[in-house]
Amino acid sequence: MHELYPLNLQRGNYMQVTRECQPYTVNRHGRDYQPGSDPRFTKTLSQSRFNVYLSAAGQDANLAFRLYRWNMLLAETFLMPCHLMEVALRNGLSIKMWNRFGPEWPLQARLRRDWDVNPRLDQRMRQLHWDAQAKIVDQREHIIAHRETLPNPSPVTSDCVIAQLSLGFWANMFSARYRGTLWSGSALRSVFPNHPANISSEDVYAKLGDVREIRNRVAHHEVIFNKDPEACLLYTSDAADE
């Protein structure tokens, strides 16, 4: 089953990823050691978690350990394209929202019940759905509460809030709810300058959903070795490139 583990991924001439999981033969004392057969290892992971890998390895405990380690290396491989994709996405989209909703939209967002109090919410900001504004307010108040515990708290800026908003928040900006507000005509080019001509905001929304799924699996240390990782890595890298 060793041939299941190396991942050799080439994209044109500019990206190559190689990961291999060779077996351990000795421990730090130089003695023969097979981690998968060590009950302490199973206890640390939990039997139910390790059972997934045992099943894939045909109940070979030492091969299952190598598979578990391979899964961790796969997660490491996904971190870089996910990082670049998310940072690029929020930077491009935050500028788009700056132009549509105003330069301080992360600081101007309000809960829906406060839209009509004095001073009234700016008409541009009313185009940003109340649910999105609630998420912004929640994140902003969380940052403020944390900073108030510091000896010399610095003011909360728009950039502070933008950096803390989740990938789910940014992905939702491509939902049908904002089709007319943000994505009329060729508006997608402002965020994805290299996207194919036939891509719509709905397509982007669907693709980001797929990227979020693999990103969340990685972040929560879930199984990804059996989720077609080569295709997923290509997909995530493509999203970063666009």
C-alpha positions in Angstrom: 0.0 0.0 0.0 3.0 2.3 0.1 2.2 3.5 -3.4 -1.0 5.1 -2.1 1.1 7.6 -0.1 3.5 9.5 -2.3 1.8 12.6 -3.8 3.5 14.0 -6.8 1.6 17.0 -8.1 2.8 19.1 -11.0 1.1 22.3 -12.3 2.8 23.4 -15.5 6.4 24.1 -14.7 6.1 26.2 -11.6 4.7 24.0 -8.8 5.7 20.6 -7.5 4.7 19.1 -4.2 6.2 15.8 -3.0 5.3 14.1 0.3 6.3 10.6 1.4 5.7 8.6 4.6 8.5 6.1 5.2 8.0 3.7 8.2 9.7 4.4 11.5 12.1 1.6 12.5 13.7 2.9 15.7 12.7 5.3 18.6 14.7 8.1 20.0 16.8 5.6 22.0 17.7 3.7 18.8 15.5 0.7 19.7 13.1 -1.0 17.3 9.8 0.8 17.4 6.4 0.5 15.7 4.2 3.4 16.8 1.0 1.9 15.4 1.4 -1.0 17.7 2.0 1.2 20.8 -1.2 1.4 22.9 -0.2 4.8 24.1 -0.5 6.1 20.5 -4.0 4.7 20.1 -5.0 6.1 23.5 -3.8 9.5 22.5 -5.7 9.6 19.2 -8.7 7.6 20.5 -9.6 4.2 19.1 -12.5 5.4 17.1 -10.3 8.0 15.3 -7.6 5.4 14.6 -10.1 2.9 13.3 -10.6 4.9 10.1 -6.9 4.4 9.3 -6.9 0.8 10.4 -9.7 0.0 8.1 -8.0 1.7 5.1 -4.7 -0.2 6.0 -6.4 -3.6 6.2 -6.0 -3.7 10.0 -2.2 -3.3 9.8 -1.5 -1.0 12.7 1.9 0.1 11.6 0.7 0.9 8.1 -2.3 2.7 9.6 0.1 4.9 11.6 2.0 5.8 8.4 -1.3 6.6 6.8 -2.2 8.9 9.7 1.1 10.6 9.4 0.6 10.9 5.7 -2.8 12.6 6.3 -1.0 15.2 8.5 1.5 15.9 5.7 -1.4 16.3 3.3 -3.0 18.9 5.6 0.3 20.7 5.7 0.4 20.8 1.9 -3.0 22.4 1.8 -2.2 25.2 4.2 -0.3 27.4 1.7 -2.8 27.5 -1.2 -5.6 28.0 1.3 -3.7 30.8 3.0 -3.0 32.6 -0.3 -6.5 32.1 -1.6 -8.2 33.5 1.6 -5.9 36.5 2.0 -6.2 37.4 -1.7 -10.0 36.9 -1.6 -10.6 39.2 1.4 -8.2 41.9 0.1 -9.8 42.1 -3.3 -13.3 41.8 -2.0 -12.8 44.4 0.8 -11.7 47.0 -1.8 -14.8 46.2 -3.8 -17.0 46.6 -0.7 -15.1 49.8 0.2 -16.2 51.3 -3.2 -19.8 50.1 -2.8 -20.6 50.6 0.9 -18.1 53.3 1.9 -14.5 53.4 3.2 -15.4 52.5 6.8 -18.0 49.8 6.3 -16.6 47.5 8.9 -17.0 50.2 11.5 -20.4 51.5 10.3 -22.2 48.2 10.3 -25.1 47.9 12.8 -27.6 45.5 14.0 -30.9 45.7 12.1 -32.8 47.2 15.0 -30.3 50.1 15.0 -30.6 51.1 11.3 -33.1 53.9 11.9 -31.8 55.5 15.1 -30.1 58.8 15.0 -27.8 59.0 13.1 -29.5 56.8 10.5 -27.6 54.2 8.7 -26.0 55.4 5.4 -28.1 54.4 2.4 -25.1 52.7 0.8 -24.7 50.5 3.9 -28.3 49.5 3.7 -27.4 47.5 0.6 -25.3 45.2 2.8 -27.7 42.6 4.1 -28.5 42.8 7.8 -27.2 39.3 8.4 -23.8 40.2 7.1 -23.8 43.4 9.2 -24.7 41.4 12.3 -21.6 39.2 11.7 -19.5 42.3 11.3 -20.8 43.8 14.5 -20.3 40.6 16.4 -16.6 40.4 15.3 -16.0 44.1 15.9 -17.4 43.9 19.5 -15.3 40.8 20.1 -12.2 42.7 19.1 -13.2 45.7 21.2 -13.9 43.5 24.3 -10.5 41.9 24.0 -8.6 45.2 23.6 -10.3 46.7 26.6 -8.5 44.0 28.7 -5.1 45.3 27.5 -3.1 48.0 29.4 -2.9 50.4 26.5 -5.6 49.3 24.0 -5.2 50.6 20.4 -8.3 51.7 18.5 -10.1 49.2 16.4 -9.7 50.0 12.7 -11.5 48.7 9.6 -8.4 46.6 8.8 -8.7 44.9 12.2 -12.2 43.8 11.6 -11.6 42.7 8.0 -8.7 40.5 9.1 -10.9 38.7 11.6 -14.0 38.0 9.4 -14.4 34.4 8.4 -14.0 32.8 5.0 -17.7 32.0 5.2 -18.5 35.7 5.4 -16.4 36.5 2.3 -17.9 33.5 0.4 -21.4 34.7 1.1 -20.7 38.0 -0.7 -20.9 36.0 -3.9 -24.4 34.5 -3.2 -27.4 35.5 -5.3 -28.3 38.0 -2.6 -25.5 40.4 -3.9 -25.8 39.6 -7.6 -27.2 43.0 -8.5 -25.4 45.0 -5.7 -21.9 43.8 -6.3 -21.6 41.7 -9.4 -23.4 43.3 -12.4 -21.5 43.4 -15.7 -17.8 42.6 -15.5 -17.5 43.4 -11.8 -15.9 40.0 -11.0 -12.8 41.2 -12.7 -12.1 43.6 -9.9 -11.6 40.7 -7.5 -10.6 37.9 -9.9 -8.7 39.6 -12.8 -7.8 36.2 -14.4 -11.1 34.4 -14.2 -12.5 32.8 -17.3 -15.1 34.8 -19.2 -17.9 32.4 -18.6 -17.6 32.4 -14.8 -20.4 34.1 -12.8 -20.7 35.1 -9.1 -22.8 32.0 -8.5 -20.0 29.8 -9.9 -17.5 31.5 -7.6 -19.9 31.0 -4.7 -20.1 27.2 -5.4 -16.3 26.9 -5.9 -15.6 28.7 -2.6 -18.0 26.3 -0.9 -15.8 23.4 -2.1 -12.6 25.2 -1.0 -14.1 25.9 2.4 -14.9 22.2 2.8 -11.4 21.0 2.4 -10.0 24.0 4.3 -12.3 23.2 7.3 -11.3 19.5 7.1 -7.7 20.5 7.4 -8.3 23.0 10.2 -10.2 20.4 12.2 -7.7 17.6 11.6 -10.2 15.5 9.7 -9.5 12.7 7.2 -8.5 14.0 3.8 -6.3 11.2 2.3 -9.5 9.5 0.9 -11.0 12.7 -0.5 -9.2 12.8 -3.8 -6.4 15.2 -2.4 -4.6 15.7 -5.7 -7.8 17.1 -7.4 -8.6 19.2 -4.3 -5.1 20.7 -4.2 -5.3 21.6 -7.9 -8.7 23.1 -7.3 -7.5 25.2 -4.3 -4.5 26.4 -6.1 -6.6 27.4 -9.1 -8.8 29.5 -6.8 -5.8 31.3 -5.5 -4.5 32.0 -9.0 -7.8 33.5 -10.2 
